[in-house]
Each structure stands twice: as C-alpha cells, then as structure tokens.
Amino acid sequence: DVSLSMVKACKMKGLRAFKKDMENLDFKNESFDGVFAYTSLVHIPKQRIYNVIARIRELLKPNGILFVGIVEGKGEIMYKGSTGPSQQRFFARYGDTEFQEILRDYFTIVASKRFKLFEKQIYLNYICVKVK
C-alpha cells in the first residue's frame, strides 16, 4: 500500500506488507499467486493504467488471479478530501466496456459483476486469470 498507516495496520494483523507505489512495484516477476486491487487502480491516471495492469500481469504466476474493483463513471476528477480543502484525491472512472477492453489486453476475464452501493456509487468488479 502507498499508505504507511495501512501497512502498519496489516503488519499488526500478522500480514507481510510493504509501502509501495503501484506504478513502481519492484517485486520479482511471477512472485504472486493473486493480486487484490479493490478501488486502488482508480487513483492511476488513465494514460498510465496500461503500464500498471501490464506490471501486475508480470508479477503474477501462470494462471494467477487478479481481482479488481473500480468505480463506474466517466473521465478523471480531483475530489476534495473530507479532512480539509488541501486534501485532494485523484479518481479515474470507467465504463464497463472501457475497462474490460483494458483488462482483455492482459488477462482472461472469468467473471464480472456490476453493483450499486448505498444507492449512490456503482462498482465494477472483475475476476481475471493470467493465461500464457
């Protein structure tokens, strides 16, 4: 995770965790059975998402699983944070077809689900497999 506090929370639960940036993952290729990226890829600008998805593919072992969840929508936006006006967070939102096209360049999509949470936000979830 990019957040040191999240890494500390994981370690307190007995998990191995590292402070890393998704755009600079320096793990050995084919070192993971699976990657869970739930609403984390929404913080990557669309022009760079292909690089991140390609790197995740490299990190997965053959037949490795990627579970990814994103926020449905259009475009890219900076949201003001709830802790003050100086706190802003970047979000890239995708349509289902748009994101599936990105994933299909690197993975086989074995399942997808669109669901609404609290009548506000729609999430798109995908289970993908790395096939050589």
DSSP file with accessible surface (Angstrom, degrees, kcal/mol):
  #  RESIDUE AA STRUCTURE BP1 BP2  ACC     N-H-->O    O-->H-N    N-H-->O    O-->H-N    TCO  KAPPA ALPHA  PHI   PSI    X-CA   Y-CA   Z-CA
    1    1 A D              0   0   97      0, 0.0    19,-1.4     0, 0.0     6,-0.1   0.000 360.0 360.0 360.0 152.9    0.0    0.0    0.0
    2    2 A V        +     0   0   92     17,-0.2     2,-0.6     4,-0.0    17,-0.1   0.704 360.0  84.1 -79.0 -16.9    1.1    3.6   -0.5
    3    3 A S     >  -     0   0   38      1,-0.2     4,-2.0    17,-0.1     3,-0.2  -0.765  65.8-156.5 -93.7 121.1   -0.1    4.5    3.0
    4    4 A L  H  > S+     0   0   87     -2,-0.6     4,-2.6     1,-0.2     5,-0.2   0.877  95.9  56.4 -62.3 -36.0    2.3    3.8    5.8
    5    5 A S  H  > S+     0   0   82      1,-0.2     4,-2.1     2,-0.2    -1,-0.2   0.884 106.9  49.2 -66.0 -35.0   -0.6    3.6    8.3
    6    6 A M  H  > S+     0   0   94     -3,-0.2     4,-2.3     2,-0.2    -1,-0.2   0.901 110.2  51.1 -68.9 -38.9   -2.3    0.9    6.2
    7    7 A V  H  X S+     0   0    5     -4,-2.0     4,-2.5     2,-0.2    -2,-0.2   0.938 110.7  48.8 -62.6 -44.1    1.0   -1.1    6.0
    8    8 A K  H  X S+     0   0  123     -4,-2.6     4,-2.3     1,-0.2    -2,-0.2   0.907 109.5  52.2 -62.1 -41.7    1.3   -0.8    9.8
    9    9 A A  H  X S+     0   0   44     -4,-2.1     4,-0.9     1,-0.2    -1,-0.2   0.909 110.5  48.2 -62.3 -40.8   -2.3   -2.0   10.3
   10   10 A C  H ><>S+     0   0   42     -4,-2.3     5,-2.2     1,-0.2     3,-0.7   0.921 110.5  50.7 -64.3 -44.4   -1.6   -5.0    8.1
   11   11 A K  H ><5S+     0   0  123     -4,-2.5     3,-1.9     1,-0.3    -2,-0.2   0.871 103.8  58.6 -63.6 -34.9    1.5   -5.9   10.0
   12   12 A M  H 3<5S+     0   0  167     -4,-2.3    -1,-0.3     1,-0.3    -2,-0.2   0.788 104.1  53.1 -65.0 -23.2   -0.3   -5.6   13.3
   13   13 A K  T <<5S-     0   0  171     -4,-0.9    -1,-0.3    -3,-0.7    -2,-0.2   0.318 126.8-102.3 -91.7   5.3   -2.6   -8.4   11.9
   14   14 A G  T < 5S+     0   0   69     -3,-1.9     2,-0.2     1,-0.3    -3,-0.2   0.602  77.6 135.8  87.2  11.7    0.4  -10.6   11.2
   15   15 A L      < -     0   0  101     -5,-2.2     2,-0.5    -6,-0.1    -1,-0.3  -0.632  60.1-117.0 -92.1 150.6    0.5   -9.9    7.4
   16   16 A R        +     0   0  215     -2,-0.2     2,-0.3     2,-0.0    -1,-0.0  -0.764  47.5 170.5 -81.0 126.2    3.6   -9.2    5.3
   17   17 A A        -     0   0   14     -2,-0.5     2,-0.3   -10,-0.0   -10,-0.0  -0.985  19.1-163.8-142.5 150.9    3.1   -5.7    4.0
   18   18 A F        -     0   0   84     -2,-0.3     2,-0.8     2,-0.0    -2,-0.0  -0.981  26.8-121.0-135.7 145.5    5.2   -3.2    2.1
   19   19 A K        +     0   0  118     -2,-0.3     2,-0.3   -17,-0.1   -17,-0.2  -0.783  56.0 150.7 -85.5 110.2    4.9    0.5    1.5
   20   20 A K        -     0   0   55    -19,-1.4     2,-0.5    -2,-0.8     5,-0.1  -0.974  47.1-126.8-141.4 157.5    4.9    0.6   -2.3
   21   21 A D    >   -     0   0   67      3,-0.3     3,-2.5    -2,-0.3    -2,-0.0  -0.891  23.6-133.0-103.1 131.7    3.6    2.7   -5.2
   22   22 A M  G >  S+     0   0   51     -2,-0.5     3,-0.5     1,-0.3    -1,-0.1   0.738 106.6  56.1 -59.4 -22.6    1.5    0.7   -7.8
   23   23 A E  G 3  S+     0   0   64      1,-0.2    -1,-0.3    32,-0.0    21,-0.0   0.500 112.4  41.3 -88.6  -2.0    3.5    2.4  -10.6
   24   24 A N  G <  S+     0   0  113     -3,-2.5     2,-0.7    28,-0.0    -3,-0.3  -0.358  70.1 161.9-140.3  56.8    6.8    1.2   -9.2
   25   25 A L    <   -     0   0   33     -3,-0.5    -3,-0.1     1,-0.1    -5,-0.0  -0.701  14.2-174.9 -84.3 113.8    6.4   -2.3   -8.0
   26   26 A D        +     0   0  114     -2,-0.7    -1,-0.1     2,-0.0     2,-0.1   0.009  36.1 127.5-102.8  29.4    9.9   -3.8   -7.7
   27   27 A F  S    S-     0   0   48      1,-0.1     2,-0.1     0, 0.0     3,-0.1  -0.432  70.5 -89.1 -78.1 160.6    8.9   -7.4   -6.8
   28   28 A K    >   -     0   0  174      1,-0.1     3,-0.8    -2,-0.1    -1,-0.1  -0.423  51.6 -97.5 -67.9 140.6   10.3  -10.3   -8.7
   29   29 A N  T 3  S+     0   0   85      1,-0.2    30,-0.3    -2,-0.1    -1,-0.1  -0.245 106.2  16.0 -56.7 147.9    8.3  -11.4  -11.8
   30   30 A E  T 3  S+     0   0   77     28,-2.6    -1,-0.2    30,-0.2    30,-0.2   0.848  87.0 127.5  54.9  42.1    5.9  -14.3  -11.3
   31   31 A S    <   +     0   0   47     28,-1.1     2,-0.4    -3,-0.8    29,-0.2   0.487  54.1  65.6-105.5  -0.8    6.1  -14.0   -7.5
   32   32 A F  E     -a   60   0A  70     27,-2.2    29,-2.8     1,-0.1     3,-0.1  -0.956  54.6-159.5-127.3 142.2    2.4  -13.8   -6.7
   33   33 A D  E    S+     0   0A 112     -2,-0.4    32,-2.3     1,-0.2     2,-0.3   0.734  84.7   3.7 -80.3 -28.8   -0.5  -16.3   -7.0
   34   34 A G  E     -a   65   0A  39     30,-0.2     2,-0.4    25,-0.1    -1,-0.2  -0.995  56.8-149.0-156.6 157.1   -3.0  -13.4   -6.8
   35   35 A V  E     -a   66   0A  35     30,-2.3    32,-2.8    -2,-0.3     2,-0.6  -1.000   8.2-160.1-130.8 131.5   -3.5   -9.7   -6.7
   36   36 A F  E     +a   67   0A 151     -2,-0.4     2,-0.4    30,-0.2    32,-0.2  -0.959  16.9 169.3-112.3 111.6   -6.4   -7.9   -5.0
   37   37 A A  E     +a   68   0A   4     30,-3.2    32,-2.0    -2,-0.6     2,-0.8  -0.749   5.5 174.8-126.3  82.0   -6.8   -4.4   -6.2
   38   38 A Y  E    S-a   69   0A  67     -2,-0.4    32,-0.1    30,-0.2    30,-0.1  -0.826  74.0 -28.9 -99.1 113.1  -10.1   -3.1   -4.9
   39   39 A T  S    S+     0   0   46     30,-2.6    -1,-0.2    -2,-0.8    31,-0.1   0.637 112.2 105.4  54.6  23.7  -10.6    0.6   -5.8
   40   40 A S    >   +     0   0   38     29,-0.3     3,-1.6     2,-0.1    -2,-0.1   0.813  69.0  58.9 -93.0 -34.3   -6.9    1.2   -5.8
   41   41 A L  G >  S+     0   0    0     28,-0.3     3,-1.8     1,-0.3    -1,-0.1   0.672  86.6  78.8 -70.6 -12.7   -6.5    1.4   -9.6
   42   42 A V  G 3  S+     0   0    0      1,-0.3    50,-2.8    27,-0.3    -1,-0.3   0.680  86.1  61.8 -66.9 -14.3   -8.9    4.4   -9.6
   43   43 A H  G <  S+     0   0   56     -3,-1.6    -1,-0.3    48,-0.2    -2,-0.2   0.360  85.4  90.3 -93.9   5.0   -6.1    6.5   -8.4
   44   44 A I  S <  S-     0   0    6     -3,-1.8     5,-0.1    48,-0.1    48,-0.1  -0.885  86.2-113.9-100.2 127.7   -4.0    5.9  -11.5
   45   45 A P    >>  -     0   0   21      0, 0.0     3,-2.2     0, 0.0     4,-0.7  -0.276  25.7-118.5 -57.8 143.8   -4.4    8.3  -14.5
   46   46 A K  H >> S+     0   0   44      1,-0.3     3,-0.8     2,-0.2     4,-0.5   0.834 112.1  62.4 -55.9 -35.0   -6.0    6.6  -17.5
   47   47 A Q  H 34 S+     0   0  162      1,-0.2    -1,-0.3     2,-0.1     4,-0.1   0.697 112.9  37.0 -66.4 -16.2   -3.0    7.3  -19.7
   48   48 A R  H <> S+     0   0   90     -3,-2.2     4,-1.4     2,-0.1     3,-0.4   0.418  87.7  94.8-114.1   0.6   -0.9    5.2  -17.3
   49   49 A I  H <X S+     0   0    1     -3,-0.8     4,-2.7    -4,-0.7     5,-0.3   0.867  80.3  59.1 -64.6 -34.9   -3.3    2.4  -16.4
   50   50 A Y  H  X S+     0   0   89     -4,-0.5     4,-2.5     1,-0.2    -1,-0.2   0.901 103.9  51.7 -60.1 -40.8   -2.0    0.1  -19.1
   51   51 A N  H  > S+     0   0  113     -3,-0.4     4,-2.0     2,-0.2    -1,-0.2   0.898 111.9  46.4 -62.6 -40.6    1.5    0.2  -17.6
   52   52 A V  H  X S+     0   0    3     -4,-1.4     4,-2.5     2,-0.2    -2,-0.2   0.936 113.3  47.6 -69.7 -44.6    0.1   -0.8  -14.1
   53   53 A I  H  X S+     0   0    0     -4,-2.7     4,-2.3     1,-0.2    -2,-0.2   0.916 112.2  50.9 -62.9 -41.1   -2.0   -3.6  -15.5
   54   54 A A  H  X S+     0   0   26     -4,-2.5     4,-2.0    -5,-0.3    -1,-0.2   0.913 110.4  49.2 -62.7 -40.8    0.9   -4.9  -17.5
   55   55 A R  H  X S+     0   0   46     -4,-2.0     4,-1.9     2,-0.2    -2,-0.2   0.914 108.5  52.4 -67.3 -40.2    3.1   -4.9  -14.4
   56   56 A I  H  X S+     0   0    8     -4,-2.5     4,-1.2     1,-0.2    -1,-0.2   0.931 108.3  52.3 -59.8 -42.4    0.5   -6.7  -12.3
   57   57 A R  H >< S+     0   0   64     -4,-2.3     3,-0.6     1,-0.2    -1,-0.2   0.915 107.7  51.3 -59.6 -43.2    0.4   -9.4  -15.1
   58   58 A E  H 3< S+     0   0   88     -4,-2.0   -28,-2.6     1,-0.2    -1,-0.2   0.862 108.0  53.1 -62.0 -35.4    4.2   -9.7  -14.9
   59   59 A L  H 3< S+     0   0    5     -4,-1.9   -27,-2.2   -30,-0.3   -28,-1.1   0.727  94.5  87.7 -74.4 -21.7    4.1  -10.2  -11.1
   60   60 A L  E << S-a   32   0A   0     -4,-1.2   -30,-0.2    -3,-0.6   -27,-0.2  -0.569  77.7-124.8 -82.9 143.3    1.5  -13.0  -11.3
   61   61 A K  E >   -     0   0A  80    -29,-2.8     3,-2.4    -2,-0.3    69,-0.2  -0.302  53.4 -68.4 -69.9 163.4    2.5  -16.6  -11.7
   62   62 A P  E 3  S+     0   0A  60      0, 0.0    -1,-0.2     0, 0.0    69,-0.1  -0.312 129.4  15.7 -54.1 136.9    1.0  -18.5  -14.7
   63   63 A N  E 3  S+     0   0A 117     67,-1.8    68,-0.1     1,-0.2    -2,-0.1   0.630  94.9 159.5  66.8  17.0   -2.8  -18.9  -14.0
   64   64 A G  E <   -     0   0A   3     -3,-2.4    66,-2.6    66,-0.1     2,-0.4  -0.297  36.2-123.1 -66.7 154.7   -2.5  -16.2  -11.3
   65   65 A I  E     -aB  34 129A  71    -32,-2.3   -30,-2.3    64,-0.2     2,-0.5  -0.843  18.9-165.9-107.3 136.3   -5.7  -14.4  -10.3
   66   66 A L  E     -aB  35 128A   0     62,-2.5    62,-3.0    -2,-0.4     2,-0.6  -0.987   2.1-170.6-116.8 123.0   -6.4  -10.7  -10.4
   67   67 A F  E     +aB  36 127A  52    -32,-2.8   -30,-3.2    -2,-0.5     2,-0.4  -0.976  16.8 175.1-108.6 121.7   -9.4   -9.4   -8.6
   68   68 A V  E     -aB  37 126A   0     58,-2.4    58,-2.7    -2,-0.6     2,-0.4  -0.987  15.8-171.7-132.3 138.1  -10.0   -5.8   -9.4
   69   69 A G  E     +aB  38 125A   0    -32,-2.0   -30,-2.6    -2,-0.4   -28,-0.3  -0.996  11.7 174.5-127.6 135.0  -12.8   -3.4   -8.5
   70   70 A I  E     - B   0 124A   0     54,-2.6    54,-2.5    -2,-0.4     2,-0.5  -0.863  34.4-102.0-132.3 169.4  -13.3    0.1   -9.9
   71   71 A V  E     - B   0 123A  11     21,-0.4    23,-1.7    -2,-0.3    52,-0.2  -0.800  36.4-127.0 -94.9 129.8  -15.8    2.9   -9.7
   72   72 A E  B     +d   94   0B  45     50,-3.0    50,-0.3    -2,-0.5     2,-0.3  -0.515  61.2  84.4 -75.6 143.3  -18.1    3.2  -12.7
   73   73 A G        -     0   0   22     21,-1.4     2,-0.4    -2,-0.2    19,-0.0  -0.975  69.9 -74.5 159.4-163.9  -18.3    6.6  -14.4
   74   74 A K  S    S-     0   0  181     -2,-0.3    20,-0.2    20,-0.1    -2,-0.0  -0.966  73.4 -11.4-129.5 143.5  -16.6    8.8  -17.0
   75   75 A G  S    S-     0   0   33     -2,-0.4    18,-2.9    18,-0.4     2,-0.4  -0.107  79.6 -65.0  77.7-167.7  -13.5   10.8  -17.0
   76   76 A E  E     +E   92   0C  96     16,-0.2     2,-0.3   -31,-0.0    16,-0.2  -0.956  49.2 174.8-127.4 145.3  -11.0   11.8  -14.4
   77   77 A I  E     -E   91   0C  63     14,-2.6    14,-2.7    -2,-0.4     2,-0.5  -0.992  30.0-130.8-152.1 151.3  -11.6   14.1  -11.5
   78   78 A M  E     -E   90   0C  94     -2,-0.3     2,-0.4    12,-0.2    12,-0.2  -0.941  27.7-158.2-103.1 123.2   -9.9   15.5   -8.3
   79   79 A Y  E     -E   89   0C  86     10,-3.0    10,-2.5    -2,-0.5     2,-0.3  -0.852  19.0-119.5-100.1 140.1  -12.2   15.2   -5.3
   80   80 A K  E     -E   88   0C 159     -2,-0.4     8,-0.3     8,-0.2     6,-0.1  -0.565  35.9-118.0 -73.4 136.7  -11.7   17.5   -2.3
   81   81 A G    >   -     0   0   23      6,-5.1     3,-0.8     3,-0.5     6,-0.2  -0.295  10.0-123.3 -74.2 161.7  -11.0   15.4    0.8
   82   82 A S  T 3  S+     0   0  128      1,-0.2    -1,-0.1     3,-0.0     6,-0.0   0.610 105.9  64.0 -80.0 -11.6  -13.1   15.3    3.9
   83   83 A T  T 3  S-     0   0  111      1,-0.3    -1,-0.2     4,-0.1     3,-0.1   0.428 120.4 -46.1 -94.0   0.2  -10.3   16.4    6.1
   84   84 A G    X   -     0   0   22     -3,-0.8     3,-1.4     3,-0.2    -3,-0.5  -0.702  59.6 -82.3 149.6 162.3   -9.9   19.8    4.6
   85   85 A P  T 3  S+     0   0  108      0, 0.0    -1,-0.1     0, 0.0    -4,-0.1   0.738 120.2  60.4 -66.1 -22.0   -9.6   21.8    1.3
   86   86 A S  T 3  S+     0   0  110     -3,-0.1     2,-0.8    -6,-0.1    -2,-0.0   0.657  87.2  86.0 -80.3 -13.8   -5.9   21.0    0.9
   87   87 A Q    <   +     0   0  101     -3,-1.4    -6,-5.1    -6,-0.2     2,-0.4  -0.790  58.0 165.4 -89.5 109.5   -6.6   17.2    0.8
   88   88 A Q  E     -E   80   0C  97     -2,-0.8     2,-0.4    -8,-0.3    -8,-0.2  -0.957  18.7-161.0-125.2 146.7   -7.5   16.2   -2.7
   89   89 A R  E     -E   79   0C 137    -10,-2.5   -10,-3.0    -2,-0.4     2,-0.3  -0.992  15.4-131.6-129.7 137.4   -7.6   12.8   -4.3
   90   90 A F  E     -E   78   0C  49     -2,-0.4     2,-0.4   -12,-0.2   -12,-0.2  -0.642  24.0-174.2 -85.5 139.9   -7.5   11.8   -7.9
   91   91 A F  E     -E   77   0C  39    -14,-2.7   -14,-2.6    -2,-0.3     2,-0.5  -0.996  14.0-163.0-137.0 131.6  -10.0    9.4   -9.3
   92   92 A A  E     -E   76   0C   0    -50,-2.8   -21,-0.4    -2,-0.4     2,-0.4  -0.955  16.9-161.9-106.2 128.8  -10.3    7.8  -12.8
   93   93 A R        -     0   0   56    -18,-2.9   -18,-0.4    -2,-0.5     2,-0.3  -0.889   6.6-165.4-115.2 147.7  -13.7    6.4  -13.5
   94   94 A Y  B     -d   72   0B   1    -23,-1.7   -21,-1.4    -2,-0.4     2,-0.2  -0.921  20.1-124.9-130.9 154.3  -14.5    3.8  -16.2
   95   95 A G     >  -     0   0   23     -2,-0.3     4,-2.5   -23,-0.2     5,-0.3  -0.579  37.5-110.7 -87.0 159.3  -17.4    2.3  -18.1
   96   96 A D  H  > S+     0   0   54     -2,-0.2     4,-2.6     1,-0.2     5,-0.2   0.943 117.5  44.8 -58.9 -50.3  -17.7   -1.5  -18.1
   97   97 A T  H  > S+     0   0   97      1,-0.2     4,-2.1     2,-0.2    -1,-0.2   0.923 112.2  53.7 -61.3 -43.1  -16.8   -1.9  -21.8
   98   98 A E  H  > S+     0   0   70      1,-0.2     4,-1.3     2,-0.2    -1,-0.2   0.926 113.2  41.0 -57.9 -47.3  -13.9    0.5  -21.5
   99   99 A F  H  X S+     0   0    0     -4,-2.5     4,-2.6     1,-0.2    -1,-0.2   0.884 110.9  56.2 -75.0 -35.0  -12.3   -1.3  -18.6
  100  100 A Q  H  X S+     0   0   22     -4,-2.6     4,-2.8    -5,-0.3    -1,-0.2   0.899 104.5  54.7 -61.9 -37.5  -12.9   -4.8  -19.9
  101  101 A E  H  X S+     0   0  113     -4,-2.1     4,-0.7    -5,-0.2    -1,-0.2   0.896 109.1  48.1 -61.9 -38.4  -11.1   -3.7  -23.1
  102  102 A I  H >< S+     0   0    6     -4,-1.3     3,-1.0     1,-0.2     4,-0.3   0.957 113.8  46.1 -65.0 -49.8   -8.1   -2.7  -21.0
  103  103 A L  H >X S+     0   0    0     -4,-2.6     4,-2.6     1,-0.2     3,-2.2   0.893 104.6  61.4 -62.0 -40.5   -8.1   -6.0  -19.0
  104  104 A R  H 3< S+     0   0  146     -4,-2.8    -1,-0.2     1,-0.3    -2,-0.2   0.694  91.5  67.3 -65.2 -18.0   -8.5   -8.2  -22.1
  105  105 A D  T << S+     0   0  105     -3,-1.0    -1,-0.3    -4,-0.7    -2,-0.2   0.713 122.3  15.2 -69.6 -17.6   -5.2   -6.9  -23.4
  106  106 A Y  T <4 S+     0   0   62     -3,-2.2    25,-0.3    -4,-0.3     2,-0.3   0.559 125.9  31.5-130.1 -20.2   -3.5   -8.8  -20.5
  107  107 A F     <  -     0   0   10     -4,-2.6     2,-0.6    23,-0.1    -1,-0.2  -0.925  67.8-114.2-140.1 164.4   -6.0  -11.2  -18.9
  108  108 A T  E     -C  129   0A  73     21,-2.6    21,-2.6    -2,-0.3     2,-0.6  -0.916  34.0-138.0 -97.6 125.1   -8.9  -13.5  -19.5
  109  109 A I  E     +C  128   0A  30     -2,-0.6    19,-0.3    19,-0.2     3,-0.1  -0.758  26.2 174.9 -84.9 119.4  -11.9  -12.2  -17.6
  110  110 A V  E     +     0   0A  87     17,-2.7     2,-0.3    -2,-0.6    18,-0.2   0.650  65.8   7.6-100.4 -19.0  -13.7  -15.1  -16.0
  111  111 A A  E     -C  127   0A  46     16,-1.5    16,-2.5     2,-0.0     2,-0.3  -0.975  58.7-176.8-158.6 147.3  -16.4  -13.2  -14.0
  112  112 A S  E     -C  126   0A  64     -2,-0.3     2,-0.3    14,-0.2    14,-0.2  -0.990   2.7-173.7-145.2 151.7  -17.7   -9.7  -13.7
  113  113 A K  E     -C  125   0A 141     12,-2.3    12,-2.8    -2,-0.3     2,-0.5  -0.987  10.7-158.1-148.5 134.2  -20.3   -8.0  -11.6
  114  114 A R  E     +C  124   0A 140     -2,-0.3     2,-0.3    10,-0.2    10,-0.2  -0.956  25.5 167.9-110.7 127.7  -21.8   -4.5  -11.5
  115  115 A F  E     -C  123   0A  67      8,-2.4     8,-3.1    -2,-0.5     2,-0.4  -0.995  30.1-131.6-145.7 154.0  -23.4   -3.4   -8.3
  116  116 A K  E     -C  122   0A 114     -2,-0.3     2,-0.5     6,-0.2     6,-0.2  -0.836  17.1-156.3-103.6 135.8  -24.7   -0.3   -6.6
  117  117 A L  E >> S-C  121   0A  63      4,-3.0     3,-1.8    -2,-0.4     4,-1.5  -0.954  74.0 -15.2-115.3 124.9  -23.7    0.6   -3.0
  118  118 A F  T 34 S-     0   0  169     -2,-0.5    -1,-0.2     1,-0.3    -2,-0.0   0.809 111.6 -77.0  56.0  32.0  -26.0    2.8   -0.9
  119  119 A E  T 34 S+     0   0  158      1,-0.2    -1,-0.3     2,-0.1     3,-0.1   0.675 126.3  73.7  58.0  16.0  -27.9    3.9   -4.0
  120  120 A K  T <4 S+     0   0  181     -3,-1.8     2,-0.4     1,-0.3    -2,-0.2   0.717  84.3  43.1-119.1 -63.1  -25.0    6.2   -4.9
  121  121 A Q  E  <  - C   0 117A  63     -4,-1.5    -4,-3.0   -50,-0.0     2,-0.5  -0.767  59.9-150.9-102.8 138.9  -21.9    4.6   -6.2
  122  122 A I  E     - C   0 116A  27     -2,-0.4   -50,-3.0   -50,-0.3     2,-0.4  -0.900  14.0-160.8-107.9 131.7  -21.7    1.8   -8.8
  123  123 A Y  E     -BC  71 115A  45     -8,-3.1    -8,-2.4    -2,-0.5     2,-0.5  -0.884   8.1-151.5-112.5 143.2  -18.8   -0.6   -8.7
  124  124 A L  E     -BC  70 114A   1    -54,-2.5   -54,-2.6    -2,-0.4     2,-0.4  -0.969  17.5-169.3-113.6 123.5  -17.5   -2.8  -11.4
  125  125 A N  E     -BC  69 113A  16    -12,-2.8   -12,-2.3    -2,-0.5     2,-0.4  -0.932   4.1-174.9-119.3 141.2  -15.7   -6.0  -10.2
  126  126 A Y  E     -BC  68 112A   1    -58,-2.7   -58,-2.4    -2,-0.4     2,-0.5  -0.996  18.1-157.5-137.0 138.8  -13.7   -8.4  -12.3
  127  127 A I  E     +BC  67 111A  65    -16,-2.5   -17,-2.7    -2,-0.4   -16,-1.5  -0.981  28.5 179.9-111.2 123.3  -12.0  -11.7  -11.6
  128  128 A C  E     -BC  66 109A   0    -62,-3.0   -62,-2.5    -2,-0.5     2,-0.4  -0.891  18.8-148.6-126.1 155.2   -9.3  -12.3  -14.2
  129  129 A V  E     -BC  65 108A  25    -21,-2.6   -21,-2.6    -2,-0.3     2,-0.7  -0.975  18.9-127.5-125.5 137.5   -6.7  -15.0  -14.9
  130  130 A K        -     0   0    4    -66,-2.6   -67,-1.8    -2,-0.4     2,-0.5  -0.734  31.5-174.5 -80.7 118.0   -3.3  -14.7  -16.4
  131  131 A V              0   0   70     -2,-0.7    -2,-0.0   -25,-0.3     0, 0.0  -0.965 360.0 360.0-117.3 130.3   -3.1  -17.1  -19.3
  132  132 A K              0   0  168     -2,-0.5     0, 0.0     0, 0.0     0, 0.0  -0.322 360.0 360.0 -77.3 360.0    0.2  -17.5  -21.1
